[in-house]
């Protein structure tokens, strides 16, 4: 798989994760993400932060 293909696939998966997070707002939902690319690790961390924010806003 070429670098361009990997980037496109990763972006698509990131978008799917964001849609899942937004759709589950207000609902406790278990999502597991694995990242073996250091460059994409920041995206995973950003998504994790969003989950934490959603959870804490939900529990207030």
Backbone as CSV, one residue per row, in Angstrom:
resi,resn,N_x,N_y,N_z,CA_x,CA_y,CA_z,C_x,C_y,C_z
1,UNK,0.855,-1.167,0.000,0.000,0.000,0.000,0.906,1.236,0.000
2,UNK,0.611,2.180,-0.875,1.446,3.378,-0.973,1.180,4.313,0.208
3,UNK,2.104,5.230,0.420,1.964,6.203,1.504,0.690,7.017,1.349
4,UNK,0.378,7.395,0.118,-0.841,8.164,-0.144,-2.074,7.360,0.234
5,UNK,-2.099,6.081,-0.139,-3.232,5.213,0.206,-3.398,5.088,1.719
6,UNK,-2.284,4.947,2.416,-2.325,4.827,3.874,-2.879,6.109,4.485
7,UNK,-2.425,7.251,3.990,-2.915,8.529,4.513,-4.410,8.684,4.276
8,UNK,-4.866,8.309,3.093,-6.295,8.399,2.774,-7.092,7.472,3.685
9,UNK,-6.625,6.250,3.858,-7.321,5.293,4.719,-7.337,5.770,6.170
10,UNK,-6.216,6.287,6.635,-6.152,6.785,8.006,-7.098,7.962,8.212
11,UNK,-7.147,8.865,7.250,-8.048,10.010,7.360,-9.504,9.536,7.374
12,UNK,-9.812,8.568,6.546,-11.168,8.009,6.506,-11.528,7.380,7.857
13,UNK,-10.600,6.624,8.418,-10.848,6.000,9.717,-10.990,7.040,10.822
14,UNK,-10.186,8.092,10.746,-10.291,9.175,11.727,-11.668,9.827,11.640
15,UNK,-12.133,10.076,10.429,-13.454,10.683,10.251,-14.552,9.769,10.806
16,UNK,-14.409,8.470,10.588,-15.384,7.518,11.130,-15.389,7.561,12.657
17,UNK,-14.212,7.655,13.242,-14.107,7.744,14.692,-14.786,9.011,15.198
18,UNK,-14.551,10.126,14.536,-15.162,11.387,14.951,-16.686,11.324,14.830
19,UNK,-17.183,10.718,13.770,-18.635,10.565,13.605,-19.197,9.709,14.738
20,UNK,-18.506,8.623,15.064,-18.964,7.747,16.147,-18.976,8.490,17.480
21,UNK,-17.952,9.296,17.725,-17.893,10.062,18.968,-19.020,11.083,19.045
22,UNK,-19.244,11.777,17.958,-20.303,12.785,17.942,-21.680,12.138,18.074
23,UNK,-21.871,11.002,17.430,-23.164,10.312,17.476,-23.454,9.748,18.859
24,UNK,-22.418,9.454,19.620,-22.624,8.847,20.936,-22.618,9.878,22.054
25,UNK,-22.667,11.149,21.715,-22.666,12.188,22.741,-23.855,11.994,23.672
26,UNK,-23.559,11.989,24.967,-24.601,11.776,25.961,-24.864,10.317,26.261
27,UNK,-24.162,9.432,25.597,-24.319,7.990,25.789,-22.948,7.411,26.120
28,UNK,-22.887,6.604,27.160,-21.637,5.939,27.480,-21.371,4.893,26.411
29,UNK,-20.229,4.987,25.750,-19.922,4.124,24.620,-18.446,3.755,24.691
30,UNK,-18.131,2.507,24.491,-16.750,2.056,24.513,-16.208,2.026,23.091
31,UNK,-15.172,2.806,22.854,-14.496,2.811,21.560,-13.027,2.514,21.810
32,UNK,-12.468,1.654,21.007,-11.061,1.296,21.144,-10.345,1.708,19.875
33,UNK,-9.258,2.452,20.042,-8.465,2.889,18.894,-7.023,2.450,19.096
34,UNK,-6.419,1.966,18.044,-5.028,1.543,18.074,-4.281,2.335,17.022
35,UNK,-3.111,2.812,17.387,-2.328,3.610,16.454,-0.880,3.151,16.506
36,UNK,-0.363,2.703,15.371,1.029,2.278,15.320,1.887,3.266,14.530
37,UNK,1.342,4.421,14.233,2.056,5.462,13.497,2.211,6.667,14.416
38,UNK,3.449,7.045,14.698,3.686,8.156,15.621,3.026,9.443,15.155
39,UNK,2.985,9.662,13.851,2.375,10.882,13.327,0.874,10.916,13.582
40,UNK,0.251,9.754,13.607,-1.193,9.692,13.828,-1.555,9.588,15.306
41,UNK,-0.552,9.371,16.126,-0.796,9.246,17.560,-1.462,10.504,18.108
42,UNK,-1.085,11.674,17.596,-1.691,12.930,18.049,-3.183,12.962,17.731
43,UNK,-3.569,12.418,16.580,-4.989,12.368,16.233,-5.752,11.479,17.205
44,UNK,-5.145,10.349,17.555,-5.786,9.445,18.502,-5.919,10.119,19.864
45,UNK,-4.886,10.830,20.275,-4.935,11.529,21.556,-6.017,12.605,21.545
46,UNK,-6.161,13.281,20.421,-7.194,14.311,20.289,-8.590,13.683,20.407
47,UNK,-8.784,12.550,19.768,-10.067,11.849,19.851,-10.329,11.390,21.285
48,UNK,-9.292,10.906,21.957,-9.433,10.466,23.345,-9.842,11.635,24.229
49,UNK,-9.239,12.802,24.000,-9.594,13.993,24.770,-11.064,14.348,24.559
50,UNK,-11.530,14.234,23.325,-12.931,14.519,23.025,-13.847,13.562,23.785
51,UNK,-13.479,12.305,23.847,-14.267,11.319,24.599,-14.339,11.727,26.067
52,UNK,-13.213,12.115,26.627,-13.196,12.526,28.033,-14.091,13.735,28.258
53,UNK,-14.023,14.705,27.352,-14.860,15.899,27.484,-16.342,15.539,27.399
54,UNK,-16.687,14.664,26.470,-18.083,14.242,26.326,-18.541,13.530,27.593
55,UNK,-17.705,12.640,28.109,-18.071,11.888,29.309,-18.280,12.824,30.484
56,UNK,-17.343,13.743,30.700,-17.458,14.633,31.860,-18.638,15.580,31.719
57,UNK,-18.931,16.037,30.500,-20.098,16.895,30.292,-21.384,16.116,30.532
58,UNK,-21.367,14.843,30.167,-22.542,13.983,30.346,-22.807,13.721,31.825
59,UNK,-21.749,13.551,32.605,-21.916,13.158,34.007,-22.226,14.333,34.927
60,UNK,-22.167,15.548,34.433,-22.466,16.727,35.276,-23.928,16.902,35.532
